[in-house]
Amino acid sequence: MYDALFQPGQIGTMTTKNRIVMPPMSSRLSHVDGQVSDKMIAYYVERAKGGVGTIIVEYAYIDEFESRAATCQLGVQTDHHVTGLNELAEAIKSYGAKAVLQIAHAGRQTDPGKMGMVPVAPSAIPDPLMSATSDEPALVRELDIDEIQEIIQSFAEAAKRTQMAGFDGVELHGAHGYLLCQFLSPFSNHRNDLYGGCLDSRARMPLETVDKTRSLVGKDYPIIYRISADEFVPGGLTLDETKRFAQMLQEAGVDCISVSAGNYASVHRFIPPIYYEHGYFTYLAEEINKVVNIPVIAVGAISEPDHANWLVEQGKSDFVAIGRALIADPHLPNKAREGRLDEIRACIRCNEGCINRFFMGRTMRCTVNPQCGRELYYGEITEVSEPGRVLIAGGGPAGMEAAIIAAQRGHRVTLCEKESELGGWLRDVVVPDYKYDIKRLLNHMRYEVYHNNNIEIRTNTEVTPELVRDMKPDILFVAAGSRSTIPEFPGSDRFNVVLGTEVYADRQDVGQRVVIAGGGMLGCEVGIKLARQGKQVTIVEMLEDIAWDVEPLSQITLKELLAEQGVRIITNHKLDSVTDEGAIIMDRDWNRTILPTDNVVIALGRTPNKEVFERLKNTAPIVVPIGDCVEAGDIGDCIHDAFVHAVIDEPRGRIRQRTKHLQVV
C-alpha cells in the first residue's frame, strides 16, 4: 500500500527506507544546558519505532549564547554535547530510521529577556513578533564582518560535531526567519556592504556557511538546507527569488532542500492551524523541485497518507515531511503501510500542546496523544494483574478515551451513552468543513471503541444509580460532559435568542442581522460561518480581545478570517438584554447601546453536568469524574484527564480542581 511513499529514497550518500520525514520541531525535552535527556531519547525513539524513514531532530544552537532561540533548547555548541547526541542518534537509528540534526542560529528571533543579551542580526531591525511579545526593549545589534565569519565557523564546527555524534546528516536551518534566512531576506537584511543588497549579496553568508560546512564534514556527508520559499510578508522573500537561491544551493553542494515558508511575522502561515487546508503551501516545494536536480522535501499540514503518497507519486516532491501528525500518532507510517488507516489517531492541528506550550516555555505535549513528551513514563500501557469491571457513564471524548485505555489494560468495560451514537459534543463541532480533522479524530475513537472485544457499548442508555447497583462495577468513570446554556437576563427567553452550538451544528436558522454574545472560539467560528452565508454579523465580547480561549496562531487566523468576512467586533461590552428594539449591550461604564438584530446568538461557554456525578458518586467502590462534567474544558482536557485516571492502578474518586490538561506531569 502507498508504493510511492514507501519506496526507498536517496539524499546524497544516505539511503532512506521510505519517503516520510519527521521535520524538526522543538520539544523542550533537553536539559537546560542543551544536553540530551532520557525523556528526549524516549520521545524520538517512539517515532523511530513507528516506521518513519528519516527523523530530523529539532534545532540545536551552535554557540554558547547568541544562537539560542529559546530556553531548554537542544545544543551542539561544545564537544561535551557529542556524547548525549550520540546516544540520541544511535537510539533513532536502531529502529531503522535515519537520524539528521538541524543546527540553527536564532539571530533577532530570540527573547532578550530569557537569553540575557541583545540579539544579533544582519541589520539592527527588531523582529516584529519578538518586539510585540518581549518584556524587554526591542534592541537588535548589527553584526560586523568579523562576527559573521565567526558565526559561519560556528555553523561548520557544529556540523562537524553532528557528524562526530553519529548522525547520518545535518540540516542547516535557513528558514522561518532564523539568522541564515535573515541574511537572505530583504525583510530583515538592509545592509549596504558585501552581505546585503541584491540577491547574490544577501545569499553570500548562507552560501559561505554551506561551503565552510562542506569543507569540515567532507564531500560525502549529507547536507540538507531548509528554506522559506515565501515569507508571506510584504518586502519578504518570494518564490521567484528562492527558486534562484535553490539553484545556488545545489551548485554549492547541498544534497537536499527542505521547502517550508514564513517567518515569525507570519508564524501562523508556516504552522497552519485547522482553518487552513491540508498542504496549502506544498506548491512551493513543487516549484522548487522544477528548478533543481537534488531531492526536495515538501511540508505544510501533511497529515494523511493518501495526500503524502500523492505528492511523491505525482513528482511534486521527493520526500514529505509529516510533523504534528507524528506527534499525535508516532506509528502513523507503520499503520499506513499495513493498511490500518482507521487506527491512525488524527492530529487536529489545534497547536495547543506542540506550539502553545512552546510559547509558554513548557515541554512538548499533544492534545490527542497524552503519551507525547511522557513516553518515558507512559510509553507502554501495561495490563493489570487483576482485571476489574469498569462502567463508564458517557460516550464523549473522555468516556471513549477511558474505555480505550481501561480495555487495553485488560479491564472488562461497559460504555453507556444516553444518546443514540457516541461522540458527545464532538458531534456538533465537526460540522464545518474546516473541522475535518476533528471528524477524523472522532471516527478514530469510535473505531477503537467498537473494535475492542473488552468493551461493551450500550447506546440510548443513561447510567442511573439503579443501573450501577445492578451491574456492580469495581470502578465507575463519570464522563457526563457539559452543555451549552442560555444564562438568565432580560429577554433571554425570547424566541430570537438561540444557542451558538445549535447554529454551529445547523440545527437552528437565523435571520439576516445577527448579534453574537461571546467572542471566544465558538463565537468567532459561528461569526465566520454566518458571514460566509451573507449575514450581517456583530460579535460582542466583554474582554479586551476576541478568541482569547485559543492558542496565538489560531487567534491570529480567526481575526484574519473575521476581517475578511467583514464581521463587526465590539469588545469591552457585554450583552445586557434583548428587547423588541434589538440587543442592548453595555460597556464598563454602564453605557448602553442598541444593536438592531433579527437573532441574538449566545456563545458564552459550557456548563458542566455536575448533577450527574452528584447522583452517582456513592454508587460504586470507586467513582471518578473525568472530562468536563466537573469543569468545562476542551478536547485535550477531556482526553488527558481520562487517560491519566484510566492508566493508573488505583484511581481515586473525588472532585478535582482542574489542572489544565497539558500541565499534568
C-alpha positions as CSV (number, residue, x, y, z in Angstrom):
1,M,0.0,0.0,0.0
2,Y,1.2,3.5,-0.9
3,D,4.0,2.3,-3.1
4,A,5.4,5.7,-3.9
5,L,5.6,6.8,-0.2
6,F,7.2,3.6,0.9
7,Q,9.9,3.2,-1.7
8,P,13.5,3.9,-0.6
9,G,14.8,7.4,-1.0
10,Q,18.3,8.9,-1.6
11,I,19.8,12.1,-0.1
12,G,23.4,12.3,-1.1
13,T,25.0,9.1,0.2
14,M,22.1,8.5,2.6
15,T,19.6,5.8,1.7
16,T,16.2,6.0,3.5
17,K,13.8,3.2,3.8
18,N,10.8,5.4,2.8
19,R,10.0,8.9,1.8
20,I,8.5,10.1,5.1
21,V,10.5,12.6,7.1
22,M,9.8,13.8,10.6
23,P,10.7,17.5,10.4
24,P,12.5,19.4,13.3
25,M,10.0,20.6,16.0
26,S,11.1,21.9,19.3
27,S,10.2,19.6,22.2
28,R,12.0,21.4,25.1
29,L,12.8,17.9,26.4
30,S,16.6,18.6,26.6
31,H,18.3,19.7,29.8
32,V,18.7,23.4,30.5
33,D,22.3,23.3,29.2
34,G,21.3,21.9,25.9
35,Q,22.2,18.3,26.7
36,V,20.1,15.4,25.5
37,S,17.8,14.0,28.2
38,D,16.3,10.5,28.6
39,K,12.9,12.0,28.0
40,M,14.1,13.3,24.7
41,I,15.5,10.0,23.6
42,A,12.2,8.2,24.6
43,Y,10.2,10.8,22.6
44,Y,12.3,10.3,19.4
45,V,12.6,6.5,19.8
46,E,8.8,6.2,19.8
47,R,8.7,8.0,16.4
48,A,11.5,5.8,15.1
49,K,9.6,2.7,16.2
50,G,6.6,4.0,14.3
51,G,8.3,3.5,10.9
52,V,9.3,7.0,9.8
53,G,12.2,6.9,7.3
54,T,14.1,9.9,8.5
55,I,14.0,12.0,11.7
56,I,15.4,15.5,11.6
57,V,16.0,16.2,15.2
58,E,14.9,19.7,16.4
59,Y,17.1,22.7,16.0
60,A,20.3,22.8,18.1
61,Y,22.1,26.0,18.8
62,I,25.7,26.4,17.6
63,D,27.4,28.7,20.1
64,E,27.3,29.4,23.9
65,F,24.9,32.3,23.9
66,E,23.9,34.3,20.8
67,S,22.5,31.5,18.7
68,R,19.9,30.2,21.2
69,A,16.3,30.7,20.3
70,A,14.6,29.5,23.5
71,T,15.1,28.1,26.9
72,C,15.7,24.3,27.1
73,Q,16.8,24.2,23.5
74,L,19.0,21.4,22.3
75,G,22.6,22.3,21.9
76,V,25.6,21.2,19.8
77,Q,27.9,24.1,20.7
78,T,30.6,22.1,22.5
79,D,32.3,18.7,22.3
80,H,30.7,17.9,25.6
81,H,27.4,17.6,23.8
82,V,28.6,14.9,21.5
83,T,28.1,12.1,23.9
84,G,24.4,12.7,24.6
85,L,23.8,13.4,20.9
86,N,25.4,10.1,20.0
87,E,23.0,8.3,22.4
88,L,20.1,10.0,20.7
89,A,21.4,9.3,17.2
90,E,22.1,5.6,17.9
91,A,18.7,5.2,19.6
92,I,16.9,6.6,16.5
93,K,19.0,4.5,14.0
94,S,18.5,1.3,16.0
95,Y,14.9,1.2,14.7
96,G,15.9,1.7,11.0
97,A,15.3,5.4,10.7
98,K,18.0,7.8,9.5
99,A,19.0,10.5,12.0
100,V,19.7,14.1,11.0
101,L,20.3,17.0,13.3
102,Q,19.2,20.5,12.4
103,I,21.5,23.3,13.5
104,A,20.5,26.9,13.8
105,H,21.2,30.4,14.9
106,A,18.2,32.4,16.0
107,G,19.6,35.9,15.2
108,R,17.0,38.5,16.0
109,Q,14.3,35.9,16.7
110,T,15.3,35.3,20.3
111,D,13.9,36.8,23.5
112,P,16.5,39.1,25.1
113,G,14.8,38.8,28.5
114,K,15.2,35.0,28.5
115,M,18.6,34.8,26.9
116,G,20.1,37.7,28.8
117,M,21.6,39.5,25.8
118,V,20.9,41.8,22.9
119,P,20.1,39.7,19.8
120,V,22.3,40.0,16.7
121,A,21.1,40.2,13.1
122,P,22.3,41.3,9.7
123,S,20.7,44.7,10.4
124,A,19.6,46.5,13.5
125,I,15.9,45.8,12.8
126,P,13.9,44.1,15.6
127,D,11.7,41.2,14.8
128,P,8.0,42.2,14.8
129,L,6.8,39.3,16.8
130,M,9.6,39.4,19.4
131,S,9.0,43.2,19.8
132,A,5.3,42.6,20.4
133,T,5.8,39.8,22.9
134,S,9.0,40.6,24.7
135,D,9.1,42.4,28.1
136,E,12.5,43.8,27.2
137,P,13.1,46.8,24.9
138,A,13.3,45.8,21.2
139,L,17.0,46.2,20.6
140,V,19.0,44.3,18.0
141,R,22.7,44.7,17.2
142,E,24.0,44.6,13.7
143,L,26.8,42.0,13.1
144,D,30.1,43.2,11.7
145,I,32.0,41.2,9.1
146,D,34.4,39.6,11.6
147,E,31.4,38.4,13.7
148,I,29.7,37.0,10.5
149,Q,32.8,34.9,9.8
150,E,32.8,33.6,13.4
151,I,29.2,32.5,13.0
152,I,30.0,30.8,9.8
153,Q,32.8,28.9,11.5
154,S,30.4,28.0,14.4
155,F,27.9,26.5,12.0
156,A,30.6,24.4,10.3
157,E,32.0,23.2,13.7
158,A,28.5,22.4,14.9
159,A,28.0,20.3,11.7
160,K,31.3,18.5,12.4
161,R,30.1,17.7,15.9
162,T,26.9,16.4,14.4
163,Q,29.0,14.1,12.2
164,M,31.1,13.0,15.2
165,A,27.9,12.2,17.2
166,G,26.9,9.6,14.6
167,F,24.1,11.4,12.8
168,D,23.5,10.4,9.2
169,G,23.4,14.0,8.1
170,V,23.0,17.7,9.1
171,E,20.3,20.2,8.2
172,L,21.2,24.0,8.1
173,H,18.2,26.0,9.3
174,G,17.8,28.7,6.7
175,A,14.0,29.1,7.1
176,H,11.4,30.7,9.3
177,G,13.3,33.9,9.8
178,Y,16.3,32.5,11.6
179,L,19.7,34.0,11.0
180,L,20.6,32.4,7.7
181,C,17.1,33.4,6.5
182,Q,17.6,36.9,7.9
183,F,20.6,37.4,5.7
184,L,18.8,36.1,2.6
185,S,15.7,38.1,3.1
186,P,15.2,41.8,2.2
187,F,12.6,41.8,5.0
188,S,15.4,41.7,7.6
189,N,18.6,42.5,5.7
190,H,19.1,46.2,4.9
191,R,22.9,46.1,4.8
192,N,24.9,48.0,2.1
193,D,28.1,46.0,2.2
194,L,29.0,42.7,0.5
195,Y,26.4,40.9,2.6
196,G,23.4,43.0,1.6
197,G,21.7,44.4,-1.3
198,C,21.0,42.2,-4.3
199,L,20.1,38.5,-4.0
200,D,23.7,37.4,-4.8
201,S,25.0,39.6,-1.9
202,R,22.2,38.6,0.5
203,A,22.9,34.9,-0.3
204,R,26.6,35.3,0.4
205,M,26.5,34.5,4.1
206,P,24.3,31.3,3.7
207,L,26.4,30.1,0.8
208,E,29.6,30.7,2.7
209,T,28.1,28.7,5.6
210,V,27.4,25.8,3.2
211,D,30.9,26.0,1.8
212,K,32.6,26.1,5.2
213,T,30.4,23.2,6.5
214,R,31.2,21.1,3.4
215,S,34.9,21.7,4.0
216,L,34.7,20.3,7.5
217,V,32.3,17.4,7.1
218,G,33.7,16.2,3.7
219,K,32.2,15.7,0.3
220,D,30.1,12.6,1.2
221,Y,28.3,13.8,4.3
222,P,24.7,14.7,3.5
223,I,23.8,18.4,4.0
224,I,20.1,19.4,3.9
225,Y,19.2,23.1,3.7
226,R,15.8,24.3,4.9
227,I,14.4,27.4,3.2
228,S,11.3,29.6,3.5
229,A,10.3,29.7,-0.2
230,D,7.9,32.5,0.5
231,E,7.9,34.5,3.8
232,F,4.3,35.7,3.3
233,V,5.1,39.2,4.5
234,P,5.4,42.4,2.5
235,G,9.0,43.0,1.5
236,G,10.0,39.4,2.3
237,L,11.3,36.5,0.3
238,T,9.2,35.4,-2.7
239,L,9.2,32.3,-4.7
240,D,10.9,33.9,-7.7
241,E,14.0,34.7,-5.5
242,T,14.1,31.4,-3.6
243,K,14.0,29.4,-6.9
244,R,17.2,31.2,-7.9
245,F,18.6,30.6,-4.4
246,A,17.8,26.9,-4.6
247,Q,19.9,26.6,-7.7
248,M,22.7,28.4,-5.9
249,L,22.4,25.9,-3.0
250,Q,22.6,23.0,-5.5
251,E,25.7,24.5,-7.1
252,A,27.2,24.9,-3.6
253,G,26.9,21.2,-2.9
254,V,23.8,20.9,-0.8
255,D,22.3,17.4,-1.1
256,C,18.6,18.2,-0.4
257,I,16.3,21.2,0.1
258,S,13.5,21.2,2.6
259,V,10.9,23.7,1.5
260,S,8.9,25.5,4.1
261,A,7.6,29.1,4.3
262,G,7.2,32.1,6.6
263,N,9.0,33.8,9.4
264,Y,7.9,34.9,12.9
265,A,5.9,37.7,11.4
266,S,3.8,35.1,9.6
267,V,4.2,32.3,12.0
268,H,0.6,31.2,11.7
269,R,1.2,30.6,8.0
270,F,4.0,28.0,8.4
271,I,2.4,26.3,11.4
272,P,-1.1,26.4,10.0
273,P,-4.0,25.8,12.4
274,I,-7.1,23.8,11.5
275,Y,-8.6,26.7,9.5
276,Y,-6.1,26.2,6.6
277,E,-6.5,23.4,4.2
278,H,-4.1,20.5,4.2
279,G,-0.8,21.1,2.4
280,Y,-1.8,24.6,1.4
281,F,1.8,25.7,0.7
282,T,3.2,22.4,-0.8
283,Y,3.0,24.2,-4.2
284,L,6.2,25.9,-3.1
285,A,8.1,22.6,-2.9
286,E,6.7,21.7,-6.3
287,E,8.0,24.9,-7.8
288,I,11.5,24.5,-6.2
289,N,11.5,20.9,-7.4
290,K,11.2,22.1,-11.0
291,V,14.4,24.1,-11.0
292,V,16.8,21.7,-9.1
293,N,18.1,18.2,-9.6
294,I,18.5,17.3,-6.0
295,P,15.8,15.9,-3.7
296,V,13.1,18.3,-2.3
297,I,11.1,17.8,0.9
298,A,7.6,19.2,1.0
299,V,6.0,20.2,4.3
300,G,2.9,22.1,5.5
301,A,0.0,20.3,7.3
302,I,0.5,17.0,5.5
303,S,-1.4,14.6,7.8
304,E,-2.9,11.9,5.7
305,P,-1.1,9.0,3.9
306,D,-3.2,9.4,0.8
307,H,-2.0,13.0,0.4
308,A,1.6,12.2,1.2
309,N,1.7,9.4,-1.3
310,W,0.1,11.6,-4.0
311,L,2.7,14.3,-3.6
312,V,5.5,11.8,-4.2
313,E,3.7,9.8,-6.8
314,Q,3.0,12.9,-8.9
315,G,6.5,14.2,-8.6
316,K,5.5,17.3,-6.6
317,S,8.3,16.4,-4.1
318,D,10.8,13.6,-3.5
319,F,10.0,13.4,0.3
320,V,7.2,14.5,2.5
321,A,7.6,15.9,6.0
322,I,4.9,14.9,8.4
323,G,5.3,16.8,11.6
324,R,2.4,17.3,14.0
325,A,0.7,14.2,12.7
326,L,3.6,12.2,14.0
327,I,3.3,13.9,17.4
328,A,-0.3,12.8,17.5
329,D,0.4,9.3,16.3
330,P,4.1,8.2,16.2
331,H,3.0,4.9,14.5
332,L,1.3,6.6,11.5
333,P,3.9,5.3,9.0
334,N,3.6,1.6,10.0
335,K,-0.2,1.8,10.2
336,A,-0.4,3.4,6.7
337,R,2.0,0.8,5.2
338,E,-0.1,-2.0,6.7
339,G,-3.4,-0.5,5.6
340,R,-4.6,0.2,9.2
341,L,-5.8,3.7,8.4
342,D,-8.7,3.6,10.9
343,E,-6.2,3.1,13.7
344,I,-4.4,6.4,13.0
345,R,-5.2,8.9,15.7
346,A,-5.6,12.2,13.8
347,C,-3.8,15.4,14.5
348,I,-6.4,18.1,14.9
349,R,-4.0,21.0,14.3
350,C,-5.1,22.8,17.4
351,N,-1.5,23.8,18.2
352,E,-2.2,23.7,21.9
353,G,0.3,21.1,23.1
354,C,3.0,21.4,20.5
355,I,3.0,25.1,19.8
356,N,1.2,27.0,22.6
357,R,3.3,25.2,25.3
358,F,6.4,26.3,23.4
359,F,5.4,29.9,23.7
360,M,4.8,29.3,27.4
361,G,8.3,27.8,27.9
362,R,6.9,24.3,28.6
363,T,7.7,20.8,27.3
364,M,6.1,19.1,24.3
365,R,2.6,17.7,24.8
366,C,-0.2,16.8,22.4
367,T,-4.0,17.4,22.8
368,V,-4.9,14.0,21.3
369,N,-1.9,12.0,22.5
370,P,-1.5,12.0,26.3
371,Q,1.7,10.0,26.0
372,C,3.6,12.6,24.0
373,G,6.5,14.0,25.9
374,R,5.9,11.5,28.6
375,E,7.0,8.3,26.7
376,L,9.5,7.6,29.5
377,Y,6.6,7.2,31.9
378,Y,3.6,6.2,29.8
379,G,5.3,4.7,26.8
380,E,3.7,1.3,27.3
381,I,0.1,0.7,28.5
382,T,0.6,-2.2,31.0
383,E,-2.1,-4.8,31.7
384,V,-3.4,-5.1,35.2
385,S,-2.7,-8.3,37.2
386,E,-6.4,-8.5,38.3
387,P,-8.8,-7.2,35.7
388,G,-11.9,-5.5,37.1
389,R,-15.3,-4.4,35.9
390,V,-15.4,-0.8,34.7
391,L,-18.5,1.1,33.9
392,I,-18.4,4.4,32.1
393,A,-21.2,6.9,32.1
394,G,-20.9,9.0,28.9
395,G,-19.6,8.3,25.4
396,G,-18.0,11.6,24.6
397,P,-14.2,12.1,24.2
398,A,-13.5,11.5,27.9
399,G,-15.7,8.4,28.1
400,M,-14.3,6.9,24.9
401,E,-10.6,7.5,25.9
402,A,-11.2,6.0,29.3
403,A,-12.8,3.0,27.7
404,I,-9.9,2.5,25.3
405,I,-7.2,2.7,28.0
406,A,-9.1,0.6,30.5
407,A,-9.7,-2.1,27.9
408,Q,-6.1,-2.0,26.9
409,R,-5.2,-2.6,30.5
410,G,-7.4,-5.8,30.5
411,H,-10.4,-4.5,32.3
412,R,-13.9,-5.5,31.2
413,V,-15.5,-2.3,30.2
414,T,-19.2,-1.2,29.7
415,L,-19.6,2.1,28.0
416,C,-23.0,3.7,28.3
417,E,-24.2,6.7,26.2
418,K,-27.7,8.1,26.7
419,E,-27.8,9.3,23.0
420,S,-28.0,7.1,20.0
421,E,-24.4,7.4,19.0
422,L,-21.0,8.1,20.6
423,G,-19.2,11.4,20.4
424,G,-20.8,13.8,22.9
425,W,-20.3,17.4,22.0
426,L,-17.7,16.4,19.4
427,R,-20.6,15.5,17.1
428,D,-21.6,19.2,17.0
429,V,-18.1,20.7,16.4
430,V,-17.3,18.6,13.3
431,V,-20.0,20.2,11.1
432,P,-17.9,22.9,9.4
433,D,-15.7,21.7,6.6
434,Y,-12.5,23.0,8.3
435,K,-13.2,20.7,11.3
436,Y,-12.5,17.7,9.1
437,D,-9.5,16.7,11.3
438,I,-11.7,16.6,14.4
439,K,-14.1,14.4,12.4
440,R,-11.2,12.1,11.7
441,L,-10.3,12.0,15.4
442,L,-13.9,11.2,16.3
443,N,-14.1,8.4,13.8
444,H,-10.8,7.0,15.0
445,M,-12.0,7.0,18.7
446,R,-15.3,5.3,17.7
447,Y,-13.3,2.7,15.7
448,E,-11.1,1.9,18.7
449,V,-14.1,1.5,21.0
450,Y,-16.2,-0.6,18.6
451,H,-13.3,-2.9,17.7
452,N,-12.1,-3.8,21.2
453,N,-13.5,-7.1,22.5
454,N,-13.1,-5.9,26.1
455,I,-15.7,-3.1,25.5
456,E,-19.4,-3.5,25.6
457,I,-21.2,-0.5,24.1
458,R,-24.8,0.5,25.2
459,T,-26.2,3.5,23.4
460,N,-29.6,5.0,24.3
461,T,-28.7,4.0,27.9
462,E,-28.5,6.5,30.8
463,V,-26.5,5.4,33.8
464,T,-28.6,5.7,36.9
465,P,-27.9,4.6,40.5
466,E,-30.1,1.6,39.9
467,L,-28.1,0.5,36.8
468,V,-24.9,0.9,38.8
469,R,-26.2,-1.2,41.6
470,D,-27.3,-3.9,39.2
471,M,-24.0,-4.0,37.3
472,K,-21.8,-3.8,40.4
473,P,-18.7,-2.3,38.7
474,D,-15.4,-2.0,40.6
475,I,-14.8,1.4,39.1
476,L,-17.3,3.9,37.7
477,F,-16.0,6.7,35.5
478,V,-18.5,9.6,35.2
479,A,-17.9,11.3,31.8
480,A,-21.3,13.1,31.6
481,G,-19.8,16.1,29.8
482,S,-21.1,19.6,29.7
483,R,-23.9,21.5,27.9
484,S,-24.4,24.9,26.4
485,T,-26.9,27.1,28.2
486,I,-28.5,30.5,27.9
487,P,-27.9,32.5,31.1
488,E,-30.8,34.4,32.5
489,F,-31.0,38.1,31.5
490,P,-33.9,40.3,30.5
491,G,-35.2,38.8,27.2
492,S,-33.3,35.6,27.5
493,D,-36.5,33.7,26.9
494,R,-37.4,35.4,23.6
495,F,-37.9,33.3,20.5
496,N,-35.0,35.0,18.7
497,V,-32.4,34.2,21.3
498,V,-30.6,31.0,20.3
499,L,-27.6,28.9,21.3
500,G,-24.4,29.2,19.3
501,T,-24.0,25.4,19.4
502,E,-27.4,25.0,17.7
503,V,-26.4,27.4,14.9
504,Y,-23.0,25.9,14.6
505,A,-24.5,22.4,14.1
506,D,-27.0,23.6,11.6
507,R,-30.0,22.8,13.9
508,Q,-31.1,26.5,14.1
509,D,-31.7,29.1,11.4
510,V,-31.1,32.8,12.0
511,G,-32.1,36.0,10.2
512,Q,-30.0,38.4,8.2
513,R,-28.8,40.6,11.1
514,V,-27.1,38.6,13.9
515,V,-25.5,39.7,17.2
516,I,-23.3,37.1,18.8
517,A,-22.8,37.4,22.5
518,G,-19.3,35.9,23.3
519,G,-16.1,36.4,21.3
520,G,-14.3,33.2,22.2
521,M,-13.6,30.4,19.7
522,L,-17.3,29.4,19.4
523,G,-18.5,32.9,18.9
524,C,-15.7,33.6,16.3
525,E,-16.4,30.4,14.4
526,V,-20.1,31.0,14.3
527,G,-19.5,34.5,13.2
528,I,-17.3,33.3,10.2
529,K,-19.9,30.6,9.3
530,L,-22.8,33.1,9.3
531,A,-20.8,35.9,7.5
532,R,-20.0,33.4,4.7
533,Q,-23.7,32.9,4.3
534,G,-24.1,36.6,3.7
535,K,-25.3,37.6,7.1
536,Q,-24.6,40.9,8.8
537,V,-22.7,39.7,11.9
538,T,-21.6,41.6,15.1
539,I,-19.6,39.9,17.8
540,V,-19.9,41.4,21.3
541,E,-17.1,40.4,23.8
542,M,-16.8,41.7,27.4
543,L,-13.0,41.3,27.4
544,E,-10.5,43.4,25.6
545,D,-9.8,40.9,22.9
546,I,-11.5,38.1,21.0
547,A,-10.6,34.5,20.5
548,W,-9.0,34.6,24.0
549,D,-9.5,30.9,24.6
550,V,-7.4,29.6,21.7
551,E,-3.6,29.5,21.1
552,P,-2.0,32.5,19.5
553,L,-1.7,31.2,15.9
554,S,-5.4,30.2,15.8
555,Q,-6.3,33.6,17.3
556,I,-4.4,35.4,14.6
557,T,-6.0,33.3,11.9
558,L,-9.5,33.7,13.3
559,K,-9.1,37.5,13.4
560,E,-7.9,37.5,9.8
561,L,-10.9,35.4,8.7
562,L,-13.4,37.6,10.6
563,A,-11.8,40.7,9.0
564,E,-12.0,39.1,5.5
565,Q,-15.7,38.4,6.1
566,G,-16.4,41.9,7.4
567,V,-17.6,40.8,10.8
568,R,-18.0,43.7,13.2
569,I,-16.2,43.3,16.5
570,I,-17.2,45.1,19.7
571,T,-15.0,44.4,22.8
572,N,-15.3,45.7,26.4
573,H,-19.0,45.3,26.1
574,K,-21.4,42.6,27.3
575,L,-25.0,41.7,26.4
576,D,-27.4,43.4,28.8
577,S,-30.8,42.5,27.5
578,V,-32.8,41.7,24.4
579,T,-36.0,43.7,23.5
580,D,-38.2,44.4,20.5
581,E,-35.6,47.1,19.5
582,G,-32.8,44.6,19.4
583,A,-29.8,43.6,21.5
584,I,-28.9,46.0,24.3
585,I,-25.2,45.9,25.1
586,M,-23.4,47.7,27.9
587,D,-19.8,48.9,28.3
588,R,-17.8,49.0,31.6
589,D,-19.1,52.5,32.4
590,W,-22.7,51.2,32.2
591,N,-23.4,53.0,28.9
592,R,-25.9,51.1,26.8
593,T,-26.2,50.8,23.1
594,I,-28.9,49.2,20.9
595,L,-27.9,46.9,18.2
596,P,-30.9,46.1,15.8
597,T,-30.9,42.4,15.1
598,D,-33.0,39.5,14.0
599,N,-31.3,37.0,16.2
600,V,-29.1,37.0,19.2
601,V,-26.7,34.0,19.3
602,I,-25.4,33.0,22.7
603,A,-21.8,31.7,22.7
604,L,-20.9,32.1,26.4
605,G,-19.3,28.8,27.2
606,R,-20.5,25.5,28.6
607,T,-21.9,24.3,31.9
608,P,-20.6,21.1,33.4
609,N,-23.1,18.4,34.2
610,K,-22.1,18.2,37.9
611,E,-25.5,16.9,38.9
612,V,-24.8,13.6,37.2
613,F,-21.8,13.0,39.3
614,E,-23.7,14.0,42.4
615,R,-26.3,11.3,41.7
616,L,-23.7,8.6,41.1
617,K,-20.8,9.5,43.4
618,N,-21.6,6.9,46.1
619,T,-22.9,4.1,43.9
620,A,-19.6,2.1,43.3
621,P,-16.5,1.4,45.3
622,I,-14.5,3.9,43.2
623,V,-16.3,6.7,41.4
624,V,-14.1,9.0,39.3
625,P,-15.4,12.1,37.5
626,I,-13.5,12.7,34.2
627,G,-13.6,15.1,31.4
628,D,-15.7,18.3,31.7
629,C,-18.5,17.0,33.9
630,V,-16.8,18.8,36.8
631,E,-15.4,21.8,35.0
632,A,-16.0,22.5,31.3
633,G,-12.9,22.1,29.2
634,D,-11.7,21.4,25.6
635,I,-10.9,18.2,23.8
636,G,-7.5,17.9,25.3
637,D,-8.8,18.4,28.9
638,C,-11.2,15.5,28.3
639,I,-8.7,13.1,26.7
640,H,-5.8,13.8,29.1
641,D,-8.0,13.6,32.2
642,A,-9.5,10.3,31.1
643,F,-6.1,8.9,30.1
644,V,-4.4,9.8,33.4
645,H,-7.1,8.2,35.5
646,A,-7.6,5.1,33.4
647,V,-3.9,4.4,33.2
648,I,-3.0,4.5,36.9
649,D,-3.6,1.4,39.1
650,E,-5.7,3.0,41.8
651,P,-7.9,5.9,40.6
652,R,-9.4,7.8,43.4
653,G,-13.0,9.1,43.3
654,R,-13.0,12.8,44.2
655,I,-13.9,16.1,42.7
656,R,-10.7,17.7,41.5
657,Q,-9.8,21.3,40.9
658,R,-8.9,21.1,37.3
659,T,-5.3,21.4,36.4
660,K,-5.0,22.3,32.7
661,H,-4.5,19.0,31.0
662,L,-1.2,19.9,29.3
663,Q,0.4,20.7,32.7
664,V,-0.1,17.2,34.1
665,V,3.3,15.7,34.9
